[in-house]
């Protein structure tokens, strides 16, 4: 990916972050739609400017809008790292297997970045709402790039997310053994 492409994604995210409270609220309400026009946000099209397909850009913008406006304006909705890092931070200290399983399901989700079809938008929306409630941010430009290339045959995005989420993870019995020694 060229520097110009990376800059386009960052600039798009900055344009979304600078939306008014009302515009962010419209994105929140339009979240169930795959298309900015159907989702009552045709003005979003002028913000995309080649950063991604309309559907992928609308998805990321509507996900970003799930954070409170004050959180967005303070920059507390951002972190560095892919969505695997985000989810790992959000569920830290949680023993729920169903919460962890959501990530497995997300990695296998279908998505067409040109049309917005597939179950990834629904699953990602649920997870971003969870993450926002936990006060954990997302690396929005990286998420946009990953969604643009979600269907790459080598599954680069999914592999990076999995490595970030599962990396440095000790097996449960190893953690118990370490705790028993202390």
VOGU-3710 file (C-alpha; in Angstrom, 3 decimals, decimal comma):
1> xxxxxxxxxx> 0,000/0,000/0,000  1,325/3,409/-0,905  1,714/6,346/1,451  -0,969/8,152/-0,536  -3,447/5,356/0,154  -2,648/5,375/3,880  -3,083/9,132/3,925  -6,500/8,856/2,242  -7,756/6,553/4,971  -6,426/8,779/7,761
11> xxxxxxxxxx> -7,915/11,869/6,155  -11,285/10,165/5,784  -11,257/9,155/9,464  -10,333/12,717/10,461  -13,224/14,061/8,380  -15,597/11,682/10,164  -14,159/12,604/13,572  -14,817/16,274/12,792  -18,493/15,769/11,993  -21,027/17,627/14,089
21> xxxxxxxxxx> -22,874/15,966/16,941  -25,988/15,744/14,752  -24,133/14,162/11,845  -22,533/11,574/14,144  -25,999/10,823/15,536  -27,298/10,332/11,979  -24,484/7,859/11,332  -25,368/6,026/14,556  -29,017/5,740/13,519  -28,138/4,798/9,938
31> xxxxxxxxxx> -25,942/1,992/11,163  -28,323/-0,741/10,098  -28,018/0,175/6,430  -25,210/-0,760/4,046  -25,456/2,296/1,871  -25,119/5,943/2,934  -28,071/7,011/0,808  -30,355/4,268/2,150  -29,038/5,049/5,632  -30,100/8,671/5,273
41> xxxxxxxxxx> -26,498/9,934/5,088  -25,896/10,882/1,450  -23,618/13,726/2,608  -21,078/11,078/3,698  -20,276/10,339/0,046  -18,492/13,688/-0,267  -16,195/12,736/2,639  -14,975/9,413/1,212  -12,798/10,868/-1,586  -11,277/7,563/-2,713
51> xxxxxxxxxx> -10,456/6,201/0,757  -12,517/3,041/0,137  -15,696/1,820/-1,490  -18,820/3,616/-0,353  -19,983/0,539/1,565  -16,697/-0,041/3,432  -16,288/3,657/4,258  -19,888/3,900/5,474  -19,412/0,827/7,650  -16,289/2,227/9,311
61> xxxxxxxxxx> -17,834/5,692/9,733  -20,968/4,235/11,306  -18,845/2,054/13,607  -16,784/5,045/14,695  -20,034/6,904/15,432  -20,932/4,235/17,998  -18,621/6,048/20,418  -19,955/9,009/22,362  -19,324/12,323/20,639  -17,309/13,583/23,633
71> xxxxxxxxxx> -15,130/10,473/23,456  -14,525/11,044/19,744  -13,713/14,728/20,194  -11,244/13,814/22,993  -9,559/11,211/20,759  -10,247/8,446/23,297  -11,837/6,259/20,609  -8,475/5,483/18,974  -5,598/3,108/19,639  -2,743/1,720/17,562
81> xxxxxxxxxx> -3,050/-1,835/16,290  -5,528/-3,921/14,368  -8,887/-5,163/15,608  -7,242/-8,196/17,216  -5,453/-5,830/19,606  -8,695/-3,963/20,266  -10,682/-7,108/21,079  -7,898/-8,513/23,264  -7,871/-5,322/25,342  -11,664/-5,186/25,532
91> xxxxxxxxxx> -12,036/-8,696/26,925  -8,968/-8,655/29,180  -9,882/-10,278/32,478  -12,967/-11,961/31,017  -13,197/-15,723/31,287  -16,294/-16,039/29,122  -15,704/-18,522/26,338  -18,646/-17,119/24,339  -17,038/-13,662/24,303  -13,778/-15,183/23,050
101> xxxxxxxxxx> -15,665/-17,284/20,493  -17,112/-14,108/18,962  -13,642/-13,323/17,675  -13,353/-16,720/15,952  -16,718/-16,143/14,292  -15,662/-12,657/13,208  -12,525/-13,991/11,505  -14,662/-16,388/9,447  -17,332/-13,812/8,569  -18,203/-13,116/4,938
111> xxxxxxxxxx> -17,934/-9,587/3,600  -18,044/-7,855/0,251  -16,390/-4,434/0,683  -17,929/-3,130/-2,554  -21,550/-3,908/-1,686  -21,449/-4,271/2,097  -23,044/-7,721/1,864  -22,143/-10,474/4,318  -22,368/-11,044/8,036  -19,156/-9,185/8,956
121> xxxxxxxxxx> -20,857/-5,756/9,317  -23,401/-7,153/11,770  -20,802/-9,003/13,838  -18,314/-6,149/13,786  -21,024/-3,678/14,813  -21,856/-5,788/17,876  -18,203/-6,062/18,821  -17,499/-2,348/18,358  -20,440/-1,503/20,610  -18,984/-3,845/23,234
131> xxxxxxxxxx> -15,516/-2,329/22,817  -16,890/1,220/23,066  -18,737/0,326/26,265  -15,461/-0,978/27,699  -13,677/2,269/26,776  -11,261/0,630/24,340  -10,450/2,355/21,059  -9,978/1,131/17,507  -7,296/1,902/14,941  -9,794/3,254/12,398
141> xxxxxxxxxx> -7,514/3,736/9,371  -6,153/0,204/9,827  -9,679/-1,176/10,160  -10,673/0,549/6,928  -7,672/-0,910/5,080  -8,329/-4,379/6,512  -11,956/-4,270/5,404  -10,977/-3,127/1,918  -8,850/-6,260/1,550  -10,986/-8,665/3,608
151> xxxxxxxxxx> -11,425/-11,047/0,686  -7,767/-11,309/-0,271  -7,017/-15,004/-0,996  -4,178/-15,052/1,552  -6,444/-13,663/4,310  -3,774/-11,161/5,424  -6,145/-9,094/7,572  -7,614/-12,115/9,330  -4,129/-13,518/10,021  -2,904/-10,215/11,476
161> xxxxxxxxxx> -5,982/-9,988/13,689  -5,562/-13,571/14,865  -1,852/-13,081/15,581  -2,573/-9,936/17,583  -5,385/-11,578/19,535  -3,838/-14,963/20,202  -0,179/-13,895/20,330  1,636/-14,192/23,671  -1,320/-16,059/25,073  -0,416/-18,680/27,621
171> xxxxxxxxxx> -2,480/-21,840/27,906  -4,838/-21,818/30,896  -2,975/-24,653/32,649  0,357/-22,767/32,291  -1,183/-19,695/33,928  -2,496/-21,827/36,787  0,912/-23,434/37,292  2,584/-20,017/37,447  0,020/-18,736/39,947  0,404/-21,819/42,138
181> xx> 4,172/-21,284/42,315  3,719/-17,710/43,560
//
